[in-house]
Amino acid sequence: MDPPPGESSSNLITAIDHDAFPSLGDDADKSAKSKNASWTARVISDVTQPFLDLLLWLNRLREAFGTPFVASVAVAYGISQGIAETLGSVTQKYYWKDDMKVQPSELQAYAAIAELPWDVKPIYGLTTDSFAIAGYHRQPYIALAGLLGTVCWWWVALDKSLGVLSALLVLCGTNVAIALPDVVIDASIAVRSRSHPKLAGDLQGLGWSSFALGGLLGYSISGSAVEYLKPRGTFGLLSLSSLTLFVASWWFPDQRVEPRQGDQETGVARLWRSIRLLATTAADPVLWKPALYIYAMQAICPDVSDAKFFWYTDTSGVGPGFSETFVGAIYTVGYAGMLVGVAVYNRYLKDFTYRRVFLYAQLLLAFIGMLDLLLVTRVSLRLGIPDHIFVLGDEAVSRAFKRLCMMPVYVLAARIVPPGIEGTLFALLMSVSNFGAHSGSWLGAWLLCALGVSKSDFSRLWLAVLIRNASRLLPIAFLFLVPDDLQCGNKRESREPDRQMPVEPDASSPLLQRRTSKDFAEADLV
């Protein structure tokens, strides 16, 4: 049959299709719409699911431990330590450089002195365990730390007549205000982890994720804060972190401890007994040998990072003359690189032996340090790489490898501590690590002074960087102090079986007080 005049065959077929099978086109449209709706729902689910998981996770912690405790952990790690420590470190560099007019070597030395409160963390733990304030061992110390930090931050912000010694004392106070609650919250987390073992990892995750997010935020705003508020104004802003901690301390769950009948031991006697027990335990070669390596690996490597900071910000034409905002971006990228280093370690290096991973880490760190040499000698510019791009890449890679070097330190420290006083002895090993880093800073200050590196003369900065890189190979000579065991092996498997730890693993030991009735009662509050 021929089509009507003026109408093509294709039009006729289309008409026949729609007349004979009217539902086919509608079904296709519905199918397409259904697929689009399904794709949209999946996208929305993928975007919102992490937030829902986060809320469910926080709610699970809240139900187990109570809102006050979860909030206190987030404030202590995220705001008081994460933001204040990172934002404060950048601000202090500019404060010493611009307000106090010091030289690079002096900044290197003063910054390490101001951070000395981190080297005595075991003293905080022993003090809070031995001396109660109005019957409480936790909450008053957190409140006092918040009050101390608020006063010290405002003092250094408002008092323009501070000399070097006075400024050092006040800045030491700010570090006490950060380190003390860190120890108290660590102890409280340990107690609750024992009462809720299935949520122990979640509690640690809450602390570390709060610290990581706070640190990233602190570095990201540091440059802009210093540029627009100047160092003193930023110190005033930092007082809010301590004030937040002070307010949060009033809701921190703590259990009042009443004196037990017949207990005649004073706080001083308990403290002295604890110190003797700790000293006896630390005298074991299985402990002091790795501790010596942890100290030496940083102490014998001069730190010249503050001289690099002066060079970064030099506007005379010798250095790149970075702005405060870009310097903040450098440290932000470096912090992100540190987090990447943690992930790389957990993925690829945690199954190596200690000696092997320390060996590789030191070799890589010495090699990566040569990037700084390319930068300060301006070879990077001759290669056509702009300073801004090269510095960001250098900082990210360097911080990642530095973290790779430090991760086995934490694993080793956690492994070699004996049962019964894990918290105090681990804090001692971390203090040894901190003191090693500060010793490296003082050695770097001496090196910069000896080479004549100043804020107006960077001609020998390249030599300081080269010496630093070469010194990073020296810790390899001390690897015999580290057990040649797998990091994932059995705890303390290298110990001789016939040796006994000089520890009293009973509830009467004052070092174990946080394990006895007082803290289990505290855990019952939540």
Contacts in CASP RR format, 6 or more apart in sequence:
PFRMAT RR
TARGET T0000
AUTHOR 0000-0000-0000
METHOD contacts of the structure
MODEL  1
MDPPPGESSSNLITAIDHDAFPSLGDDADKSAKSKNASWTARVISDVTQP
FLDLLLWLNRLREAFGTPFVASVAVAYGISQGIAETLGSVTQKYYWKDDM
KVQPSELQAYAAIAELPWDVKPIYGLTTDSFAIAGYHRQPYIALAGLLGT
VCWWWVALDKSLGVLSALLVLCGTNVAIALPDVVIDASIAVRSRSHPKLA
GDLQGLGWSSFALGGLLGYSISGSAVEYLKPRGTFGLLSLSSLTLFVASW
WFPDQRVEPRQGDQETGVARLWRSIRLLATTAADPVLWKPALYIYAMQAI
CPDVSDAKFFWYTDTSGVGPGFSETFVGAIYTVGYAGMLVGVAVYNRYLK
DFTYRRVFLYAQLLLAFIGMLDLLLVTRVSLRLGIPDHIFVLGDEAVSRA
FKRLCMMPVYVLAARIVPPGIEGTLFALLMSVSNFGAHSGSWLGAWLLCA
LGVSKSDFSRLWLAVLIRNASRLLPIAFLFLVPDDLQCGNKRESREPDRQ
MPVEPDASSPLLQRRTSKDFAEADLV
3 9 0 8 1.000
3 12 0 8 1.000
17 24 0 8 1.000
57 202 0 8 1.000
58 70 0 8 1.000
60 199 0 8 1.000
60 202 0 8 1.000
61 70 0 8 1.000
61 199 0 8 1.000
61 202 0 8 1.000
61 203 0 8 1.000
61 206 0 8 1.000
62 70 0 8 1.000
64 196 0 8 1.000
64 199 0 8 1.000
64 526 0 8 1.000
65 192 0 8 1.000
65 196 0 8 1.000
65 199 0 8 1.000
65 203 0 8 1.000
65 526 0 8 1.000
66 253 0 8 1.000
66 526 0 8 1.000
68 251 0 8 1.000
68 252 0 8 1.000
68 253 0 8 1.000
69 188 0 8 1.000
69 192 0 8 1.000
69 252 0 8 1.000
69 253 0 8 1.000
69 526 0 8 1.000
70 206 0 8 1.000
71 248 0 8 1.000
71 251 0 8 1.000
72 142 0 8 1.000
72 185 0 8 1.000
72 248 0 8 1.000
72 249 0 8 1.000
72 251 0 8 1.000
72 252 0 8 1.000
73 185 0 8 1.000
73 189 0 8 1.000
73 203 0 8 1.000
73 206 0 8 1.000
73 207 0 8 1.000
73 210 0 8 1.000
74 206 0 8 1.000
74 207 0 8 1.000
74 210 0 8 1.000
75 244 0 8 1.000
75 245 0 8 1.000
75 248 0 8 1.000
76 142 0 8 1.000
76 181 0 8 1.000
76 182 0 8 1.000
76 185 0 8 1.000
76 245 0 8 1.000
76 248 0 8 1.000
77 182 0 8 1.000
77 185 0 8 1.000
77 206 0 8 1.000
77 207 0 8 1.000
77 208 0 8 1.000
77 210 0 8 1.000
77 211 0 8 1.000
78 207 0 8 1.000
78 210 0 8 1.000
78 211 0 8 1.000
78 213 0 8 1.000
78 214 0 8 1.000
78 215 0 8 1.000
79 214 0 8 1.000
79 241 0 8 1.000
79 244 0 8 1.000
79 245 0 8 1.000
80 145 0 8 1.000
80 146 0 8 1.000
80 177 0 8 1.000
80 178 0 8 1.000
80 181 0 8 1.000
80 241 0 8 1.000
80 242 0 8 1.000
80 244 0 8 1.000
80 245 0 8 1.000
81 178 0 8 1.000
81 181 0 8 1.000
81 182 0 8 1.000
81 211 0 8 1.000
82 210 0 8 1.000
82 211 0 8 1.000
82 214 0 8 1.000
82 215 0 8 1.000
82 217 0 8 1.000
82 218 0 8 1.000
83 214 0 8 1.000
83 215 0 8 1.000
83 217 0 8 1.000
83 218 0 8 1.000
83 241 0 8 1.000
84 174 0 8 1.000
84 178 0 8 1.000
84 238 0 8 1.000
84 241 0 8 1.000
84 242 0 8 1.000
85 178 0 8 1.000
85 215 0 8 1.000
86 214 0 8 1.000
86 215 0 8 1.000
86 218 0 8 1.000
86 219 0 8 1.000
86 222 0 8 1.000
86 331 0 8 1.000
86 335 0 8 1.000
87 218 0 8 1.000
87 219 0 8 1.000
87 221 0 8 1.000
87 222 0 8 1.000
87 225 0 8 1.000
87 234 0 8 1.000
87 237 0 8 1.000
87 238 0 8 1.000
88 174 0 8 1.000
88 222 0 8 1.000
88 234 0 8 1.000
88 235 0 8 1.000
88 238 0 8 1.000
89 111 0 8 1.000
90 219 0 8 1.000
90 222 0 8 1.000
90 223 0 8 1.000
90 226 0 8 1.000
90 327 0 8 1.000
90 328 0 8 1.000
90 331 0 8 1.000
91 222 0 8 1.000
91 225 0 8 1.000
91 226 0 8 1.000
91 231 0 8 1.000
91 234 0 8 1.000
91 235 0 8 1.000
91 238 0 8 1.000
92 111 0 8 1.000
92 114 0 8 1.000
92 171 0 8 1.000
92 231 0 8 1.000
93 107 0 8 1.000
93 111 0 8 1.000
93 306 0 8 1.000
93 309 0 8 1.000
94 226 0 8 1.000
94 230 0 8 1.000
94 231 0 8 1.000
94 324 0 8 1.000
95 156 0 8 1.000
95 167 0 8 1.000
95 231 0 8 1.000
95 232 0 8 1.000
95 235 0 8 1.000
96 102 0 8 1.000
96 106 0 8 1.000
96 107 0 8 1.000
96 110 0 8 1.000
96 111 0 8 1.000
97 107 0 8 1.000
97 309 0 8 1.000
97 310 0 8 1.000
97 313 0 8 1.000
97 455 0 8 1.000
98 230 0 8 1.000
98 231 0 8 1.000
99 231 0 8 1.000
99 232 0 8 1.000
100 163 0 8 1.000
100 164 0 8 1.000
100 167 0 8 1.000
102 110 0 8 1.000
102 164 0 8 1.000
103 448 0 8 1.000
103 449 0 8 1.000
103 454 0 8 1.000
103 455 0 8 1.000
104 306 0 8 1.000
104 307 0 8 1.000
104 309 0 8 1.000
104 310 0 8 1.000
104 448 0 8 1.000
104 453 0 8 1.000
104 454 0 8 1.000
104 455 0 8 1.000
105 307 0 8 1.000
105 444 0 8 1.000
105 445 0 8 1.000
105 446 0 8 1.000
105 448 0 8 1.000
105 449 0 8 1.000
105 453 0 8 1.000
105 454 0 8 1.000
106 445 0 8 1.000
107 306 0 8 1.000
107 309 0 8 1.000
107 310 0 8 1.000
108 303 0 8 1.000
108 304 0 8 1.000
108 305 0 8 1.000
108 306 0 8 1.000
108 307 0 8 1.000
108 441 0 8 1.000
108 442 0 8 1.000
108 444 0 8 1.000
108 445 0 8 1.000
108 448 0 8 1.000
109 441 0 8 1.000
109 442 0 8 1.000
109 445 0 8 1.000
110 164 0 8 1.000
110 168 0 8 1.000
111 306 0 8 1.000
111 441 0 8 1.000
112 437 0 8 1.000
112 438 0 8 1.000
112 440 0 8 1.000
112 441 0 8 1.000
112 442 0 8 1.000
112 445 0 8 1.000
113 168 0 8 1.000
113 172 0 8 1.000
113 438 0 8 1.000
114 168 0 8 1.000
114 171 0 8 1.000
114 172 0 8 1.000
114 174 0 8 1.000
114 175 0 8 1.000
115 175 0 8 1.000
115 434 0 8 1.000
115 438 0 8 1.000
116 172 0 8 1.000
116 175 0 8 1.000
116 438 0 8 1.000
117 172 0 8 1.000
117 173 0 8 1.000
117 175 0 8 1.000
117 176 0 8 1.000
117 179 0 8 1.000
118 175 0 8 1.000
118 179 0 8 1.000
118 431 0 8 1.000
118 434 0 8 1.000
119 431 0 8 1.000
119 434 0 8 1.000
119 435 0 8 1.000
119 438 0 8 1.000
120 431 0 8 1.000
121 179 0 8 1.000
121 182 0 8 1.000
121 183 0 8 1.000
121 427 0 8 1.000
121 428 0 8 1.000
121 430 0 8 1.000
121 431 0 8 1.000
121 434 0 8 1.000
122 278 0 8 1.000
122 424 0 8 1.000
122 425 0 8 1.000
122 427 0 8 1.000
122 428 0 8 1.000
122 431 0 8 1.000
124 141 0 8 1.000
124 179 0 8 1.000
124 180 0 8 1.000
124 183 0 8 1.000
124 184 0 8 1.000
125 183 0 8 1.000
125 184 0 8 1.000
125 187 0 8 1.000
125 424 0 8 1.000
125 427 0 8 1.000
126 271 0 8 1.000
126 274 0 8 1.000
126 275 0 8 1.000
126 278 0 8 1.000
126 424 0 8 1.000
126 511 0 8 1.000
127 271 0 8 1.000
128 137 0 8 1.000
128 138 0 8 1.000
128 141 0 8 1.000
128 183 0 8 1.000
128 184 0 8 1.000
128 187 0 8 1.000
129 137 0 8 1.000
129 187 0 8 1.000
129 270 0 8 1.000
129 274 0 8 1.000
129 510 0 8 1.000
129 511 0 8 1.000
129 513 0 8 1.000
129 514 0 8 1.000
130 267 0 8 1.000
130 268 0 8 1.000
130 270 0 8 1.000
130 271 0 8 1.000
130 274 0 8 1.000
130 510 0 8 1.000
131 137 0 8 1.000
131 267 0 8 1.000
131 271 0 8 1.000
132 257 0 8 1.000
133 140 0 8 1.000
133 141 0 8 1.000
134 140 0 8 1.000
134 256 0 8 1.000
135 256 0 8 1.000
135 257 0 8 1.000
135 258 0 8 1.000
136 254 0 8 1.000
136 255 0 8 1.000
136 256 0 8 1.000
136 257 0 8 1.000
137 254 0 8 1.000
137 257 0 8 1.000
137 518 0 8 1.000
138 184 0 8 1.000
138 187 0 8 1.000
138 188 0 8 1.000
138 252 0 8 1.000
138 254 0 8 1.000
138 522 0 8 1.000
139 249 0 8 1.000
139 250 0 8 1.000
139 252 0 8 1.000
139 254 0 8 1.000
141 180 0 8 1.000
141 181 0 8 1.000
141 184 0 8 1.000
142 180 0 8 1.000
142 181 0 8 1.000
142 184 0 8 1.000
142 185 0 8 1.000
142 245 0 8 1.000
142 248 0 8 1.000
142 249 0 8 1.000
142 252 0 8 1.000
143 246 0 8 1.000
143 249 0 8 1.000
143 250 0 8 1.000
144 180 0 8 1.000
145 176 0 8 1.000
145 177 0 8 1.000
145 178 0 8 1.000
145 180 0 8 1.000
145 181 0 8 1.000
145 184 0 8 1.000
145 242 0 8 1.000
145 245 0 8 1.000
146 177 0 8 1.000
146 181 0 8 1.000
146 242 0 8 1.000
146 243 0 8 1.000
146 245 0 8 1.000
146 246 0 8 1.000
146 249 0 8 1.000
147 242 0 8 1.000
147 246 0 8 1.000
148 173 0 8 1.000
148 176 0 8 1.000
148 177 0 8 1.000
148 242 0 8 1.000
149 173 0 8 1.000
149 174 0 8 1.000
149 176 0 8 1.000
149 177 0 8 1.000
149 239 0 8 1.000
149 242 0 8 1.000
150 239 0 8 1.000
150 242 0 8 1.000
150 243 0 8 1.000
150 246 0 8 1.000
152 170 0 8 1.000
152 171 0 8 1.000
152 173 0 8 1.000
152 174 0 8 1.000
152 177 0 8 1.000
152 242 0 8 1.000
153 174 0 8 1.000
153 235 0 8 1.000
153 236 0 8 1.000
153 238 0 8 1.000
153 239 0 8 1.000
153 242 0 8 1.000
154 235 0 8 1.000
154 236 0 8 1.000
154 239 0 8 1.000
155 162 0 8 1.000
155 170 0 8 1.000
156 162 0 8 1.000
156 167 0 8 1.000
156 170 0 8 1.000
156 171 0 8 1.000
156 174 0 8 1.000
156 232 0 8 1.000
156 235 0 8 1.000
157 232 0 8 1.000
157 233 0 8 1.000
157 235 0 8 1.000
157 236 0 8 1.000
157 239 0 8 1.000
158 232 0 8 1.000
159 166 0 8 1.000
160 232 0 8 1.000
162 170 0 8 1.000
174 238 0 8 1.000
174 242 0 8 1.000
177 242 0 8 1.000
177 245 0 8 1.000
181 245 0 8 1.000
183 427 0 8 1.000
186 423 0 8 1.000
186 427 0 8 1.000
187 423 0 8 1.000
187 514 0 8 1.000
187 519 0 8 1.000
188 519 0 8 1.000
188 522 0 8 1.000
189 203 0 8 1.000
189 204 0 8 1.000
189 207 0 8 1.000
190 422 0 8 1.000
190 423 0 8 1.000
190 514 0 8 1.000
191 514 0 8 1.000
191 515 0 8 1.000
191 519 0 8 1.000
191 520 0 8 1.000
191 522 0 8 1.000
191 523 0 8 1.000
192 199 0 8 1.000
192 203 0 8 1.000
192 523 0 8 1.000
192 526 0 8 1.000
193 199 0 8 1.000
193 200 0 8 1.000
193 201 0 8 1.000
193 203 0 8 1.000
193 204 0 8 1.000
194 200 0 8 1.000
194 515 0 8 1.000
194 523 0 8 1.000
195 520 0 8 1.000
195 523 0 8 1.000
195 524 0 8 1.000
196 203 0 8 1.000
196 523 0 8 1.000
212 339 0 8 1.000
215 335 0 8 1.000
216 332 0 8 1.000
216 335 0 8 1.000
216 336 0 8 1.000
216 339 0 8 1.000
219 328 0 8 1.000
219 331 0 8 1.000
219 332 0 8 1.000
219 334 0 8 1.000
219 335 0 8 1.000
220 328 0 8 1.000
220 329 0 8 1.000
220 332 0 8 1.000
222 234 0 8 1.000
222 327 0 8 1.000
222 328 0 8 1.000
222 331 0 8 1.000
222 332 0 8 1.000
223 324 0 8 1.000
223 325 0 8 1.000
223 326 0 8 1.000
223 327 0 8 1.000
223 328 0 8 1.000
223 329 0 8 1.000
224 324 0 8 1.000
224 325 0 8 1.000
224 328 0 8 1.000
225 234 0 8 1.000
225 237 0 8 1.000
226 234 0 8 1.000
226 324 0 8 1.000
227 323 0 8 1.000
227 324 0 8 1.000
227 325 0 8 1.000
229 237 0 8 1.000
253 522 0 8 1.000
253 525 0 8 1.000
253 526 0 8 1.000
254 522 0 8 1.000
254 525 0 8 1.000
255 518 0 8 1.000
255 519 0 8 1.000
255 521 0 8 1.000
255 522 0 8 1.000
255 524 0 8 1.000
255 525 0 8 1.000
257 518 0 8 1.000
265 273 0 8 1.000
265 510 0 8 1.000
270 510 0 8 1.000
270 513 0 8 1.000
271 510 0 8 1.000
273 510 0 8 1.000
274 424 0 8 1.000
274 509 0 8 1.000
274 510 0 8 1.000
274 511 0 8 1.000
277 421 0 8 1.000
277 502 0 8 1.000
277 503 0 8 1.000
277 504 0 8 1.000
277 509 0 8 1.000
277 510 0 8 1.000
277 511 0 8 1.000
278 421 0 8 1.000
278 424 0 8 1.000
278 425 0 8 1.000
278 428 0 8 1.000
278 511 0 8 1.000
280 502 0 8 1.000
281 287 0 8 1.000
281 418 0 8 1.000
281 421 0 8 1.000
281 425 0 8 1.000
281 501 0 8 1.000
281 502 0 8 1.000
281 503 0 8 1.000
282 288 0 8 1.000
282 291 0 8 1.000
282 425 0 8 1.000
282 428 0 8 1.000
283 502 0 8 1.000
284 418 0 8 1.000
284 501 0 8 1.000
284 502 0 8 1.000
286 416 0 8 1.000
286 483 0 8 1.000
286 492 0 8 1.000
286 494 0 8 1.000
286 495 0 8 1.000
287 416 0 8 1.000
287 417 0 8 1.000
287 418 0 8 1.000
287 425 0 8 1.000
289 481 0 8 1.000
289 482 0 8 1.000
290 412 0 8 1.000
290 413 0 8 1.000
290 416 0 8 1.000
290 481 0 8 1.000
290 482 0 8 1.000
290 483 0 8 1.000
291 428 0 8 1.000
291 429 0 8 1.000
291 432 0 8 1.000
292 478 0 8 1.000
292 481 0 8 1.000
293 358 0 8 1.000
293 475 0 8 1.000
293 478 0 8 1.000
293 479 0 8 1.000
293 481 0 8 1.000
293 482 0 8 1.000
294 409 0 8 1.000
294 412 0 8 1.000
294 413 0 8 1.000
294 429 0 8 1.000
294 432 0 8 1.000
294 433 0 8 1.000
294 436 0 8 1.000
295 432 0 8 1.000
295 433 0 8 1.000
295 435 0 8 1.000
295 436 0 8 1.000
295 439 0 8 1.000
296 436 0 8 1.000
296 475 0 8 1.000
296 478 0 8 1.000
296 481 0 8 1.000
297 358 0 8 1.000
297 362 0 8 1.000
297 405 0 8 1.000
297 409 0 8 1.000
297 475 0 8 1.000
297 478 0 8 1.000
298 433 0 8 1.000
298 436 0 8 1.000
298 437 0 8 1.000
298 439 0 8 1.000
298 440 0 8 1.000
299 435 0 8 1.000
299 436 0 8 1.000
299 437 0 8 1.000
299 439 0 8 1.000
299 440 0 8 1.000
299 443 0 8 1.000
300 440 0 8 1.000
300 443 0 8 1.000
300 471 0 8 1.000
300 474 0 8 1.000
300 475 0 8 1.000
301 440 0 8 1.000
301 443 0 8 1.000
301 468 0 8 1.000
301 471 0 8 1.000
301 472 0 8 1.000
301 474 0 8 1.000
301 475 0 8 1.000
302 440 0 8 1.000
302 443 0 8 1.000
302 444 0 8 1.000
302 446 0 8 1.000
302 447 0 8 1.000
302 464 0 8 1.000
302 467 0 8 1.000
302 468 0 8 1.000
302 471 0 8 1.000
303 437 0 8 1.000
303 440 0 8 1.000
303 441 0 8 1.000
303 443 0 8 1.000
303 444 0 8 1.000
303 468 0 8 1.000
304 444 0 8 1.000
304 447 0 8 1.000
304 448 0 8 1.000
304 453 0 8 1.000
304 461 0 8 1.000
304 464 0 8 1.000
304 465 0 8 1.000
304 468 0 8 1.000
306 441 0 8 1.000
307 448 0 8 1.000
307 453 0 8 1.000
307 458 0 8 1.000
307 461 0 8 1.000
307 464 0 8 1.000
308 372 0 8 1.000
308 376 0 8 1.000
308 461 0 8 1.000
308 465 0 8 1.000
309 327 0 8 1.000
310 455 0 8 1.000
310 458 0 8 1.000
311 318 0 8 1.000
311 319 0 8 1.000
311 320 0 8 1.000
311 376 0 8 1.000
311 458 0 8 1.000
311 461 0 8 1.000
312 319 0 8 1.000
312 320 0 8 1.000
312 321 0 8 1.000
312 322 0 8 1.000
312 327 0 8 1.000
312 330 0 8 1.000
312 391 0 8 1.000
313 321 0 8 1.000
313 322 0 8 1.000
313 324 0 8 1.000
313 327 0 8 1.000
314 320 0 8 1.000
314 321 0 8 1.000
314 455 0 8 1.000
314 458 0 8 1.000
315 321 0 8 1.000
316 456 0 8 1.000
318 458 0 8 1.000
319 458 0 8 1.000
320 387 0 8 1.000
320 388 0 8 1.000
320 391 0 8 1.000
322 330 0 8 1.000
322 387 0 8 1.000
322 388 0 8 1.000
322 391 0 8 1.000
326 388 0 8 1.000
329 392 0 8 1.000
330 391 0 8 1.000
330 392 0 8 1.000
330 395 0 8 1.000
331 395 0 8 1.000
333 392 0 8 1.000
333 393 0 8 1.000
333 395 0 8 1.000
333 396 0 8 1.000
334 395 0 8 1.000
334 396 0 8 1.000
334 398 0 8 1.000
334 399 0 8 1.000
334 400 0 8 1.000
335 399 0 8 1.000
336 396 0 8 1.000
337 396 0 8 1.000
337 397 0 8 1.000
337 399 0 8 1.000
337 400 0 8 1.000
337 403 0 8 1.000
338 399 0 8 1.000
338 400 0 8 1.000
338 402 0 8 1.000
338 403 0 8 1.000
339 403 0 8 1.000
340 396 0 8 1.000
340 400 0 8 1.000
341 399 0 8 1.000
341 400 0 8 1.000
341 401 0 8 1.000
341 403 0 8 1.000
341 404 0 8 1.000
341 407 0 8 1.000
342 403 0 8 1.000
342 407 0 8 1.000
344 400 0 8 1.000
344 404 0 8 1.000
345 403 0 8 1.000
345 404 0 8 1.000
345 407 0 8 1.000
345 408 0 8 1.000
346 407 0 8 1.000
349 357 0 8 1.000
349 360 0 8 1.000
349 404 0 8 1.000
349 407 0 8 1.000
349 408 0 8 1.000
350 411 0 8 1.000
350 487 0 8 1.000
350 488 0 8 1.000
351 486 0 8 1.000
351 487 0 8 1.000
351 488 0 8 1.000
352 360 0 8 1.000
352 486 0 8 1.000
352 487 0 8 1.000
353 484 0 8 1.000
353 485 0 8 1.000
353 486 0 8 1.000
353 487 0 8 1.000
354 408 0 8 1.000
354 412 0 8 1.000
354 482 0 8 1.000
354 483 0 8 1.000
354 484 0 8 1.000
354 485 0 8 1.000
354 487 0 8 1.000
355 479 0 8 1.000
355 482 0 8 1.000
355 483 0 8 1.000
355 484 0 8 1.000
357 408 0 8 1.000
357 487 0 8 1.000
358 405 0 8 1.000
358 408 0 8 1.000
358 475 0 8 1.000
358 476 0 8 1.000
358 479 0 8 1.000
358 482 0 8 1.000
359 476 0 8 1.000
359 479 0 8 1.000
361 401 0 8 1.000
361 404 0 8 1.000
361 405 0 8 1.000
361 408 0 8 1.000
362 405 0 8 1.000
362 472 0 8 1.000
362 473 0 8 1.000
362 475 0 8 1.000
362 476 0 8 1.000
363 473 0 8 1.000
363 476 0 8 1.000
364 401 0 8 1.000
364 404 0 8 1.000
365 401 0 8 1.000
365 402 0 8 1.000
365 405 0 8 1.000
365 472 0 8 1.000
366 469 0 8 1.000
366 470 0 8 1.000
366 472 0 8 1.000
366 473 0 8 1.000
368 397 0 8 1.000
368 398 0 8 1.000
368 401 0 8 1.000
369 398 0 8 1.000
369 465 0 8 1.000
369 468 0 8 1.000
369 469 0 8 1.000
369 472 0 8 1.000
370 469 0 8 1.000
371 390 0 8 1.000
371 394 0 8 1.000
371 397 0 8 1.000
371 398 0 8 1.000
372 394 0 8 1.000
372 398 0 8 1.000
372 465 0 8 1.000
372 469 0 8 1.000
373 379 0 8 1.000
373 462 0 8 1.000
373 465 0 8 1.000
373 466 0 8 1.000
373 469 0 8 1.000
374 380 0 8 1.000
374 383 0 8 1.000
374 390 0 8 1.000
375 387 0 8 1.000
375 390 0 8 1.000
375 391 0 8 1.000
375 394 0 8 1.000
376 458 0 8 1.000
376 461 0 8 1.000
376 462 0 8 1.000
376 465 0 8 1.000
377 462 0 8 1.000
380 387 0 8 1.000
380 390 0 8 1.000
381 387 0 8 1.000
406 433 0 8 1.000
408 487 0 8 1.000
409 433 0 8 1.000
411 487 0 8 1.000
412 482 0 8 1.000
412 483 0 8 1.000
412 487 0 8 1.000
413 426 0 8 1.000
413 429 0 8 1.000
413 430 0 8 1.000
413 433 0 8 1.000
414 422 0 8 1.000
414 426 0 8 1.000
415 487 0 8 1.000
415 491 0 8 1.000
415 492 0 8 1.000
416 429 0 8 1.000
416 483 0 8 1.000
416 492 0 8 1.000
417 423 0 8 1.000
417 425 0 8 1.000
417 426 0 8 1.000
417 429 0 8 1.000
418 425 0 8 1.000
418 492 0 8 1.000
418 501 0 8 1.000
418 503 0 8 1.000
419 503 0 8 1.000
419 505 0 8 1.000
420 503 0 8 1.000
420 505 0 8 1.000
420 509 0 8 1.000
420 511 0 8 1.000
420 512 0 8 1.000
420 515 0 8 1.000
421 503 0 8 1.000
421 509 0 8 1.000
421 511 0 8 1.000
421 512 0 8 1.000
424 511 0 8 1.000
444 464 0 8 1.000
444 468 0 8 1.000
447 464 0 8 1.000
447 467 0 8 1.000
447 468 0 8 1.000
448 464 0 8 1.000
451 460 0 8 1.000
451 461 0 8 1.000
451 463 0 8 1.000
451 464 0 8 1.000
452 460 0 8 1.000
453 460 0 8 1.000
453 461 0 8 1.000
453 464 0 8 1.000
483 494 0 8 1.000
484 494 0 8 1.000
485 493 0 8 1.000
485 494 0 8 1.000
503 509 0 8 1.000
505 512 0 8 1.000
506 512 0 8 1.000
507 515 0 8 1.000
507 516 0 8 1.000
513 519 0 8 1.000
END
